[in-house]
Amino acid sequence: MLTKRKKQNEISKTRRHDTDTGSPEVQVTLLTRRIEELSAHLDKNRKDKHSRRGLLGLVADRRRHLKFIEGTNKRAYGILVRKLGLKK
């Protein structure tokens, strides 16, 4: 689970300005961290089908956000993908 401190650290890495908490880049970063934590959980608990469905929803949501960023600002998209270590 993302604690408040972990969340603030992730937001500070990708925010556009000091008070930014909801830009698409920040949202993708937070979704990526949640996906990583849920993937680790599912490695240990293979039969947890409910969490697996939640993971698929998070991945789809992140994909939509990334598609939006790519359409509006290709340079920011490239930087974000490299920073998060995503395949694209």
N, C-alpha and C positions, 0 to 999 in steps of 0.2 A: 504494500500500500504506500502511496506517495504521502509522506508526511508534509506538514506545512513548510518545514525547513528545506526539504528536498525540492519541493515545488518552487520555492522562492529562488533556489540556486539555479534551477533549470530556466526559469523565467529570466533571470538576470543575464544568462548566456545569450539569449536570442531576441531580447526585446529591442524595439526600434528606438524608444526614448525612455526616460526615467519612470514614467507612470504607465507604461504599456503593459497590459496583462491579457489582452484579448486579440492581438493581431494574429493572422493566420500562421505566421512563423512560430509564435509562442504556442498556439494550439497544437500544431504538428509536433513540436518538441514534447509537450506534455503527453500527447497521445502515444508517441514513440516510447516514452518511459513506462507508461501504463502497459503497453503491449509487451515490453521486455519483461516486466514483473509477472504479468499473467502467463507468458510463455514459460517462465521458470516454474511457476506453480503447476502448469499442465504437464511439465516433464515429470514431476513427482506424482501427480494425481491424474493418471491417464483416463480414468473413467468419469471424470468430472465434465459431463456433457454440457451442463448449464454454463459453466465458465468458458467452455470452448465456443459456445454460441456468442457470448459476450465479446470474446476475443475477435471473432469474425466481424462483428459490428464495429469494433474499434478500428480494425484494419480498413474496413470500407470507408469509415469516416475520415481516416487519415489520407486515404487515396483521394477522396473528394477534395480535401483541403489542398493537397499537393497539386492536383490538377488545376485548381483555382490559382494558386501561386504561379504555376508554370505559365498560365495564360496571361497573367497580368504583369509578371516581372521575371523573365527568364534568368537574369543574373542572380537575383535573390534565390530563385529555385535551385540553381546550381550550387550556390554557397551553402544553402540549408541541407541539401542532400549530402554534400561532402562532409559537413559538420556532424551530421547525425549518423553517417556511415550507412545510408540506405542504398539499395540497388536501383539505379535508374540511369 
